[in-house]
Amino acid sequence: MTHTDARAPQALDSPPTGRRLPLLDVLRGAAILGTLMTNVWIFTGPGGEWGVLESGSSEPSFGSLAGAVQGTFSVLANGKFLSLLTILFGVGLAIQYGSAARRGQPWPGRYRWRALFLFGEGTLHFVLVFAWDVLMGYAVTALLVAWLLTRSERAQRRVMWWAAGIHLAVIGLLTAGMALAGSDEGDTGGTVSREVVDLYAHGGYLDQIAFRLENAIALRMEPVLTFFLLIFLFLVGVRLFRAGAFGADETGRRLRSRLLLWGLGLGLPLNVAATLAGPDLFLLARYGTAPLLALGYIGLIGALVDRVRRPGPLMTGLTSVGRTALSAYVLQNLLCVLVSYGIGLGLAERLGDTGPWWVVGLWATVCAFLMVGSTLWLRRFSAGPLETVQKWALRH
């Protein structure tokens, strides 16, 4: 593609009329609430955000009722909705590209500022709220993929599949290393240090911030580890959008049917097998087989939405969360911090020995709060609070 093409993107990447695609809002809402299905176990576990590293990110056992509940959450959610959210970020990038084309604006142009602002938001989120932030990694990936959209379709396909190959090679090597280390030590499980448990159960807010900053390199390893996966999934989202996979027409329904068939048909048994295999395959389950099931979720949710004649409370709530995705993502983490850690109600320690039911209840309660709250908010405002701040900042 020529230099001129890079400055003036073609408009083929957006819906013919530029209208909002309702399915995308539902998918974003499901992705936001779905990521909490995984993160809620981090908030409520010993040692909070650091505990998942010290304990070896072990997979739950299905040998007990409590293990079966957590294991079911893991099979359905761990890495799946994160992959779905990543794909949808790629879709959003393609929409921004198409919007710039319709307006005759240069590309990436002002989108660079949007990505940098997202990085800043993610940094604040990491420092002040939750160590396992995804926004920083998305911002860096968006800058690269935004540039890739100015290249040819062939170049984009090459990068997409090379990124997938490199990612799978890295995950395969790390999985093999974990398996060897586990067999040598004879124990793949780990315990969380008392000092860290006390920090999140009784420590002050400033102490937790200081701990995140002191251990920032370790806590920021996930976006580094998954950088090539992020590139791949961003470009998958771009390709799905360009192919019309989210439209309400026959093309969209046909593509979603294929995603449903292959994504669930292959992804579900592979994810069950990887989860049952134990902690040695944790990386493979979260970063290897999960994206396949995420594609199946697009097909499944799309099929359900296609059958809805009159949106009920659930679909309305998911749509509202999807339209306020950034605000909902930050708020759900903030709510879990205040409920679980000692700086708030401290329920992670108080209810830690009572089984998984309060964790499931916390997830369901936060989801309901976000769906109702976002619906009520959008009756008065056109965008979520953080989305409004972002738009204001980028205009000035």
N, C-alpha and C positions, 0 to 999 in steps of 0.2 A: 504494500500500500504506500502511496506517495505521501510526502510531507503535507501536501494540501488535504489529502484524505484524512490525515490525523487531526487536522484542525477543524474539519467540517465532517463529522460523522454522518453516515447514512441513516435514514429514518426507519430502516427495516427491522430494527430491534424493539419496536414498541407496538402495542395494539393499534390496529388501523385507525381507530377513532381517538386513541389516547385515553380511553376510559379506564377507570379502576377495575381490576379483576377481583371480584368478591372472594373467589377461592383463596387467593393469596393472603387475604386478611385472616381467614379461618386457619390456614396453615401456620401463619405466624403466631396466632394465638395458641394453637396447639403446641408449637415448638417452644414458646416461652414457658408455658405451664408444664410441658414435658421435661424441660431441663431441670425443673425443680424436683421432679420425681427422682433424679439422681442426687442433686445437691442437698436435698433435705436430709439425707443420711450423713452427709458431711457435717452439716450444722449440728446434728443431734448426736454425733459420735464423740467418743472421748478425744480430747485434744482438738476438736473442731477442724479447721482448715489444715493444720499441720499433722493432725492425727492420721489422716488418710495416707500421708507419705511415710510416717514412722511405722504404721501397722502393715505396710507393704501392699496397700490397696487390695487386700484379700477379698475374694468373692465369697458370698454367703453360702452356707451349707444348706441343702434341702432336707437334712436329716431331722429337722424339727419344724414345728409350725412357724416359729419366728423366722427361722432361716428360709422357709419356703416363701413367706411373705416378702422378705427382702430380696430373695432370689428372683421372684416373679417381677418385682420392680426393676431389677437389674436386667433381666432378659428383655423386658419391654422398653426400657428407657435408657440404660447406661450407654451413652455415646450415640444413641439413635436420634434423639431430638436435638442434640448438639450438631450432628451431621445435617439434620433437616434445617436447622437454623442457619447453618453455613451455606447450604444450597440456596436458601431464600435470600441471603445477603448477596449472592451472585445474581439472583434474579433482580434484586433491587438495583444493583450496579448496571445491569442491562437496561433497566427502565430509565435510569438517569442518563445513560448514553443516548437512548432514543429521544428523551426529552430535550437534550442538548441539540440533537439533530433537527428536531422540529423547530427549534428556536434559532437555528443557524449559528449556535454558539460553538467556540473552539472546545476541543476535548484533549486531555482531561480538564483543562481550564480551571474553573472554580471548584470542581470536584476535589481537587487536591486539598483545598481548605476544609471541605466537608470531612474528608478522611482524617486530616490532622486534628480537627475538633473532636472527632470520635475517639482518637487516640488519647486526647486530653481527658475526655469524659471517662474513658476506661482507666486511665491512671488514677484519677480521683476515686473511682469505684474500687480499684484495687487497694489503695491506701486506706480509705475511710470505711469501706464496707466489707468486701469479700475478696479473698486472695485469688480465687479461681475465676477471675474475670476473663471474659472472652473478647471484649471490645477492642482491647489493644492489639491482639493478634489479627482481628478482622480489619482494623484500620491499616496495618502494614500490608496485609494481603491485598486489600482494595487498591492501594496505590499501585502495586505491581500489575494486578489484573486490569485496572483502568487503562494502563499503558498498553497491555496486550490486546485490548479491544481495538486499538488502532492498527494492529497487524492483520494479516490475512487470515481467513478461516483455516487454512492449512496450518499456518504457524500456531494458531490457538489450539488446534487438535494435537499437534506434536507436543506442545508444552503440557497439555492436559494429561496425555498418556505417559509422558516421561515423568511427570510429577507423581502419578499413581504408581508407576514402577519403582521409583526411588523410595516412596513412602512405604510400600509393601516390603521392600528389601530391608529398610531400616527396622520396621516393626518385626520382621521375621528374625533378624539377627538379635534384636533385644529380647524377643521371646525365647529364642534358643539359649541366650545367656542366662535368663531368669530360670529356665528349666534346669540348666546345668548347676547353677548356684544353689537351687533348691535341693537337688539330689545330693550335692556335696555336703550341705549343712544339715540335711535331714529334716528341716523344718522351714516351711515357707512363710509361716505366720510371724507376726511381730507384735510388740507391745508398745504403747505410747508412754513416754516418760511422764513421771508424776509432775514435773515442773510445767510441762506443756498443758497437761490436763488442768492443773490449777490455774494457769494463765487464763484459759477460756472459761473456766467455771467460776473463778473468783477475782481474776485480775481486772485492772482498770482499763478503760477505753484507750487511753494514751499508751499504756503498756502493750496492748494488742497492736496498735499502729506501729510502735517501735519494733515489735517482733516481726511484723510483715516486712518492714524496710530492711531490717538486719538479715532477713532470709529471702530477700526479693529474688535472687538468682534462682534458688531452688523452687520457689513458688511460681516463677514465671517460665518454668521449663516446658509446660504443656504446649503453649503456642510455638515454641521452638521445635519441639519434637514433632509436632503435627503441621509444620509449615507447608510441606509439600501436599499433605492431605487438604489443607485449606485451599491451596491453589487449585487442586483438582476439583473440589466440590464447588468452589466459586464458578469455575468454567462449566461444570455440569449444569449449574443453575442457569448460566447464560444460554447454553445450548438448549435446555428444556424450554426456556422462555421463547427463544427464537423459533423453536419447532411448534409452538402453540400449545404446550402441554397444560397450560392453566386456563385456557379458554373454555367457554361454555358450549362450543360447537362440537360437531362430530369428530374433528381432528383431535381436539383436546380429550374427549372421552375415550377415543381409541388409544391414544398414547398413555393415558392414565390406567387403562385396562391392562396394558402391557407391563407398566410399572407395578401394578398390583399383583399380577401373575408371577413375574420373575422376582420382584422384591420380597414378597412374602413367601413364595414357593421355595426360594433358595435361602433368603436371609433369615427367616424364622428358625428353621432347623439348624443352620450354621451357628446362630447366636445361642440357641439352647445348648448345643454341643460345646461351644467355647465356654459358656458359663458353668456347665456341669464339670468341665475339665479342671476347674479350680483356679487358684491364683496364678499359676504358671502361664496361663493363657489370658490373663487380664488385659494386657495390651492388645492382643489380637482381637479380643471381644469388643473392646471399647473403640479401637481405631482401625480395625481390619474388616470385621464382618458387619459392624454397626451401620456403616453407610449404605450397604445393600438393603438392609431392613428399612432405613430411612426413605429410600426410594419407594419401597412398598407402602409406607405410610402415606406418601403423596397419592398413590393410587387408591388406597383404602379411604382416606378422608375425602378425596375427590369423588369417589363413588357414592359415599354417604351424602355429600352435599348435593350431588346431582339428583338425589331422590327427595330432597327437601322441597316441599311446595310452599310452605309458610314457615319462616324461621321461628323457632321456639327460643326459650331462655338460654339453652346451651349454645346454640349456634350464634345467637345475638351476643352472648358473653364472650365467646371465642373471637368473634369478629371485632368486638370492642377492644379486647386485649391485643389483638393483632394490629389495630390502628394506633394503639398507644404502646407499642412493643418495647421501646427503650425505657419508658417510664415504668412499665410493669416489670421488666427484667430487674431493674435496680430496686424497686419497691419490694418485690418478693424476697430478695436477698436481705434487705434491711429488716423486714418483718421477722424473718427467721433468725437473724442475729439477735433482735430484741427479745424474742421468745426463748431462744436456746441458750445464749451465753449469759455469764454472770453479770454483765453490764445491764441486763434487762431482767427478765423473769427467771433465768437460770434453769429452765425446765430440762435441759439436756442432762444435768447432773441429778436433779430431783427425781426424774422419771426414767433414768437410764436403765434401771433394772426391771422395769414393768413390761417389757416386751415391745414389739414393733407397732402396736396399735396406735399409740399416741403420735408416733411419727407419721403414720398414714393419715391420722386425723389432722395433724398440722398441715400436711400437704393439701388435703381436701379443703380445709378451712381457708388457707391462703388463696387457693385457686378460686373458691367461691367469692372471697372478698375482692379479688382483682377483677373478676368478671362483672360483679355487681357495681363495684366502684368505677371501673372504666366506662361502663354503660351510662351511669349517671353523669359522669364527667363530660362525656361526648354530647349529652343533651344540651349542655351550656357552652361547650368550647369545641372548636374544630379539630384540635390536636391535643395530645397529652402534654403535661407540664414540661417535661424535659425536651420533648420535640419542639415545643413552642420556644423554649430558651435557645435551642439549637438554631431554629429558623431566624430568630432575632439576632443572634450573634453573627450568623453568616451573612446577614444583610448589612451589617455595620463594619 
